[in-house]
Amino acid sequence: MPGALNKKGLNEMLATKGMRFPIDIILVCIRWYAAYPLSYRHLEEIIQERGVFVDHSSINRWAIRFLPLLEKVFRKHKRPVGSSWRMDETYIKVKGVWKYLYRAVDKEGKTVDFLLTARRDKVTALRFFEKATKASGVPEKVTMDKSGVNKAAMDEINAGRQTLIVVRQVKYLNNIVEQDHRAIKRVTRPMLNFKSFRAAKNVLAGIELMHMIRKGQLMLQGCIKLSFADQFYALAGKIRVLSH
């Protein structure tokens, strides 16, 4: 269980007023859900074994509500990434229909950014690249597969630049991001099927957050000495500063 959290600040920011369970229980549940391949019903059983009776639907609501907020806070404390990116998409099923999760990592495998979308086209690729560059700056190189829409998007971006971004379409160089997809899919697999696009988007933000913390991308004083779980709770503790 998380310790020494400023409950007042967290309650204000996470808006837990009126909920039956304390913030400690909520944080434990959503961390386990986003970090490990567990369904909501699995978590319900695990928590009950520890003497806390939480319905799986409550955990579902907590995850959708709070995980994107924590990921947003993480972005303020994210380590810079390299200037050579690997960009690719993977598939996520939402209400029985495949959607697209755009993702990019640098050459060291650190997550640059991600974006869940309904379509896979040039406009979407441009939107993802705009989101990634706004947060992480403009890269020197972008490696991708043979996707024509992604290449078209990069050509349009380069058309308006004096210093061109080097675009490489070499499959074996993109293995880093393709392998990185597996960590995300491993966690989503027991979830079977997201019921809404909003739920998928919010929960995936939490899964990506946990994956980035595991990869050492959280930049907080002293966090390098903390366990994976304690880094998450340290991040949650930063919300009390933002709430003042």
C-alpha positions as CSV (number, residue, x, y, z in Angstrom):
1,M,0.0,0.0,0.0
2,P,1.2,3.5,-0.7
3,G,2.5,5.4,2.3
4,A,2.9,9.0,3.4
5,L,0.7,10.4,0.6
6,N,-0.9,13.8,1.2
7,K,-4.5,12.6,1.2
8,K,-6.0,16.1,1.3
9,G,-4.2,17.2,-1.9
10,L,-4.8,13.9,-3.7
11,N,-8.5,14.0,-2.8
12,E,-8.8,17.5,-4.2
13,M,-7.1,16.7,-7.4
14,L,-8.4,13.2,-8.0
15,A,-11.9,14.2,-6.9
16,T,-12.5,11.2,-4.7
17,K,-14.9,12.9,-2.4
18,G,-18.0,10.8,-1.8
19,M,-16.3,7.5,-2.7
20,R,-16.5,4.6,-0.3
21,F,-12.8,3.7,-0.5
22,P,-9.7,5.7,0.4
23,I,-7.2,6.9,-2.2
24,D,-4.7,4.2,-1.1
25,I,-7.0,1.4,-2.2
26,I,-7.9,3.2,-5.4
27,L,-4.2,3.7,-6.3
28,V,-3.3,0.1,-5.6
29,C,-6.1,-1.2,-7.8
30,I,-5.5,1.0,-10.8
31,R,-1.7,0.4,-10.6
32,W,-2.1,-3.4,-10.6
33,Y,-4.7,-3.2,-13.4
34,A,-2.5,-1.1,-15.6
35,A,0.8,-2.8,-14.8
36,Y,-0.1,-6.5,-15.0
37,P,-2.2,-8.8,-17.3
38,L,-5.3,-8.9,-15.0
39,S,-8.9,-8.5,-15.7
40,Y,-11.2,-6.4,-13.4
41,R,-12.6,-9.6,-12.0
42,H,-9.1,-11.0,-11.2
43,L,-8.4,-7.8,-9.3
44,E,-11.7,-8.1,-7.4
45,E,-10.7,-11.5,-6.2
46,I,-7.1,-10.5,-5.3
47,I,-8.3,-7.4,-3.3
48,Q,-10.9,-9.5,-1.5
49,E,-8.2,-12.0,-0.4
50,R,-6.7,-9.0,1.4
51,G,-9.9,-8.2,3.2
52,V,-11.1,-5.4,1.0
53,F,-14.4,-6.0,-0.8
54,V,-14.4,-3.9,-4.0
55,D,-16.7,-4.6,-7.0
56,H,-14.9,-5.0,-10.3
57,S,-17.2,-2.3,-11.8
58,S,-15.8,0.2,-9.3
59,I,-12.2,-0.7,-10.3
60,N,-13.3,-0.2,-13.9
61,R,-14.6,3.3,-13.2
62,W,-11.5,4.2,-11.2
63,A,-9.2,3.2,-14.0
64,I,-11.0,5.1,-16.6
65,R,-11.3,8.2,-14.4
66,F,-7.9,8.4,-12.7
67,L,-5.3,6.8,-15.0
68,P,-5.2,9.5,-17.7
69,L,-4.8,12.1,-14.9
70,L,-1.7,10.3,-13.5
71,E,-0.3,10.0,-17.1
72,K,-0.8,13.7,-17.6
73,V,1.2,14.4,-14.4
74,F,3.9,12.0,-15.5
75,R,4.5,14.0,-18.6
76,K,5.7,16.9,-16.5
77,H,8.4,14.6,-15.0
78,K,9.3,12.5,-18.1
79,R,12.9,12.1,-19.0
80,P,13.9,13.5,-22.4
81,V,14.1,11.0,-25.3
82,G,16.7,10.6,-28.1
83,S,16.5,12.3,-31.5
84,S,16.2,9.0,-33.5
85,W,12.7,7.6,-33.4
86,R,11.0,4.4,-34.4
87,M,7.4,4.8,-35.3
88,D,4.7,2.1,-35.8
89,E,1.1,1.2,-35.2
90,T,-0.5,-1.8,-33.4
91,Y,-4.1,-2.9,-33.2
92,I,-6.4,-2.6,-30.2
93,K,-10.0,-4.0,-30.3
94,V,-12.7,-1.6,-29.1
95,K,-16.3,-2.9,-29.1
96,G,-15.3,-5.7,-31.4
97,V,-13.7,-3.3,-34.0
98,W,-9.9,-2.9,-34.5
99,K,-8.6,0.5,-33.8
100,Y,-5.0,1.8,-34.2
101,L,-2.5,2.6,-31.4
102,Y,0.3,4.8,-32.9
103,R,3.5,4.5,-30.9
104,A,7.1,5.8,-31.2
105,V,10.2,4.9,-29.2
106,D,13.7,6.2,-29.5
107,K,16.7,4.0,-30.5
108,E,17.2,3.1,-26.8
109,G,13.6,1.9,-26.6
110,K,12.3,4.7,-24.5
111,T,8.7,5.7,-25.2
112,V,8.4,8.9,-27.2
113,D,4.6,9.1,-27.4
114,F,1.4,7.2,-28.2
115,L,-2.1,7.9,-29.7
116,L,-5.2,5.7,-30.0
117,T,-7.1,6.5,-33.2
118,A,-10.1,5.2,-35.1
119,R,-8.4,5.4,-38.5
120,R,-5.0,4.8,-40.1
121,D,-4.4,7.5,-42.7
122,K,-2.1,10.5,-43.4
123,V,-4.2,12.9,-41.3
124,T,-3.9,10.6,-38.3
125,A,-0.2,10.1,-38.8
126,L,0.3,13.9,-38.9
127,R,-1.8,14.3,-35.7
128,F,0.4,11.7,-33.9
129,F,3.6,13.3,-35.1
130,E,2.4,16.7,-34.0
131,K,1.5,15.4,-30.5
132,A,4.9,13.6,-30.2
133,T,7.0,16.7,-31.3
134,K,5.0,19.0,-29.1
135,A,6.0,16.9,-26.1
136,S,9.5,15.7,-27.1
137,G,10.8,18.1,-29.8
138,V,11.6,17.4,-33.5
139,P,13.7,14.3,-34.1
140,E,16.6,14.1,-36.5
141,K,15.6,10.7,-37.9
142,V,12.3,8.7,-38.0
143,T,12.4,5.0,-38.9
144,M,9.1,3.4,-40.0
145,D,7.9,0.4,-41.9
146,K,6.8,0.5,-45.6
147,S,3.5,2.2,-44.7
148,G,2.6,4.6,-47.5
149,V,0.4,6.9,-45.3
150,N,3.1,7.4,-42.7
151,K,5.7,8.2,-45.4
152,A,3.2,10.6,-47.0
153,A,2.8,12.4,-43.6
154,M,6.5,12.7,-43.1
155,D,6.9,14.0,-46.7
156,E,4.3,16.7,-45.9
157,I,6.1,17.6,-42.7
158,N,9.5,17.9,-44.5
159,A,8.0,20.0,-47.2
160,G,7.6,22.8,-44.8
161,R,11.0,22.5,-43.1
162,Q,14.5,23.9,-43.9
163,T,16.3,21.1,-42.1
164,L,14.8,17.9,-43.3
165,I,14.0,15.0,-40.9
166,V,15.7,11.8,-42.2
167,V,13.1,9.2,-43.0
168,R,14.1,5.6,-43.2
169,Q,11.8,2.7,-44.2
170,V,13.9,-0.2,-43.0
171,K,11.9,-3.0,-41.4
172,Y,14.7,-4.5,-39.2
173,L,15.5,-1.1,-37.7
174,N,11.9,-0.9,-36.6
175,N,12.1,-4.1,-34.6
176,I,12.6,-2.1,-31.4
177,V,9.1,-0.5,-31.5
178,E,7.5,-3.7,-32.7
179,Q,9.0,-5.6,-29.8
180,D,7.9,-2.8,-27.5
181,H,4.3,-3.2,-28.6
182,R,4.3,-6.7,-27.0
183,A,4.6,-5.2,-23.5
184,I,1.4,-3.2,-24.1
185,K,-0.5,-6.1,-25.7
186,R,0.5,-8.4,-22.9
187,V,-1.4,-6.3,-20.4
188,T,-4.4,-5.6,-22.7
189,R,-4.9,-9.3,-23.7
190,P,-6.8,-10.3,-20.5
191,M,-9.0,-7.3,-20.9
192,L,-10.5,-9.0,-24.0
193,N,-12.4,-6.0,-25.4
194,F,-12.8,-2.4,-24.4
195,K,-16.4,-1.3,-24.2
196,S,-15.8,2.2,-25.5
197,F,-13.2,4.3,-27.2
198,R,-12.9,6.6,-24.1
199,A,-12.3,3.6,-21.9
200,A,-9.7,2.2,-24.2
201,K,-7.9,5.6,-24.5
202,N,-7.9,6.2,-20.8
203,V,-6.8,2.8,-19.7
204,L,-4.1,2.7,-22.4
205,A,-2.7,5.9,-21.0
206,G,-2.3,4.1,-17.7
207,I,-0.7,1.1,-19.3
208,E,1.8,3.3,-21.2
209,L,2.5,5.2,-18.0
210,M,3.4,2.0,-16.1
211,H,5.5,0.8,-19.1
212,M,7.4,4.1,-19.1
213,I,8.1,4.0,-15.4
214,R,9.4,0.5,-15.8
215,K,11.8,1.8,-18.5
216,G,13.2,4.4,-16.1
217,Q,11.5,7.4,-17.7
218,L,10.2,9.0,-14.5
219,M,12.5,12.0,-13.6
220,L,11.9,12.7,-9.9
221,Q,14.6,13.3,-7.3
222,G,15.6,10.0,-5.7
223,C,13.2,7.9,-7.8
224,I,16.1,5.9,-9.3
225,K,16.5,4.2,-5.9
226,L,12.8,3.4,-5.6
227,S,11.0,0.2,-6.7
228,F,8.7,0.3,-9.6
229,A,5.6,0.5,-7.3
230,D,7.1,3.2,-5.1
231,Q,7.9,5.3,-8.2
232,F,4.2,5.2,-9.1
233,Y,3.2,6.3,-5.6
234,A,5.9,9.0,-5.7
235,L,4.3,10.3,-8.9
236,A,0.9,10.2,-7.4
237,G,2.3,12.2,-4.5
238,K,3.2,15.0,-6.9
239,I,-0.4,15.7,-7.4
240,R,-0.6,17.3,-4.0
241,V,1.9,19.9,-5.2
242,L,-0.2,20.7,-8.2
243,S,-3.3,21.0,-6.2
244,H,-2.0,23.9,-4.0
